[in-house]
Amino acid sequence: MCLALYLAASQELPVIDWDQENPAFHVIRLPKEAEAVRKHFRSPFIYYAGSAQGCSCAFNYEHESDSIVDLRNYLKNALICVNEVEMFSCQTGSEDQDTKHRLQTSAEGIAFAEFLFKDGQHVLVTPAKASEPVTEAEKCLQQAAQPASLPKGHAVNLFAAKRAGFSPAYAS
């Protein structure tokens, strides 16, 4: 059985057609045979998201592939227009099952290697908080960009330092 991943939003999202000749990430309108998945969503516009494999399995097992990056980017772009995107993952053909798991994350969160879509999982995707580091690299950049803290009473007088003979690191 393959993984099926469905997306829902409060307004229409862009459709990316499946191309048999050039398989790639795609988002199509909800297929008639999957109508039972509607019960998991508050939002009226529902889509199926698939990878280059055709199904949604690659979103779990190929985090280094383009498919999860394409899904992340698609969600980030969707969140420019809507406040949230709902997702439901299940085995193909079991769309009418009850929700077993609930999770809220960001578009960036679904692309982490440790993230897996579970069978019967409802995921609410919302924009990442600006103050919340998304990746280790961003955490590092945030730490590097923090001004150095000086003990109280140790103010640096740059004008006095200049007169004392400090020279710039890069002379022009």
Phi, psi and omega in degrees: 000141180263158174281138174242133181238125181244144179241148176217146180214164182284346175220168183298142175251160178296141176263136175239106186295151173283132179239107182302325181286328180228075183302134181199178174308138179212153176226116182239160177299153183306121177293147182303322182290354180247016182306332182298340182290344181306328184297343182272353188241145170273329184281142185276339184263111189239141185223161171254133178247127180232162180263186177297339177285346183103318177266191180258004184302322184298338178296335178266323194253357181225061183296342177270000182272171179292333186300312181291326177294318178297318178296314178302312181295321177299314180294318178301317179292320179297323182288354172287328185259333182235158182283336182202156173235126176270146177226148173223129179243140180199171173289141178305130180094352180244036182296337183272359179297163176285154176291129181257332185223146175229142183207144171242134181208183176255171176299322179296324183298326182287344182269355177293142182302328182280351180279133175226137172283129181259158176293126180078029184256129173260124181241127175258117182257122180233163179299145176291145176288139182300328183274354184265115179298137184265320182230168177300321180297319179292323176299316180299315179297320179296318179294318181293330182277350179291134177294145178294134180269135179255147176301150181305135179088000179252058178286144179259127176263103184295327180292320178293321179297321179297315180293334182281002174103013175291137177242154181294153180294326181238105180280142181267000000 
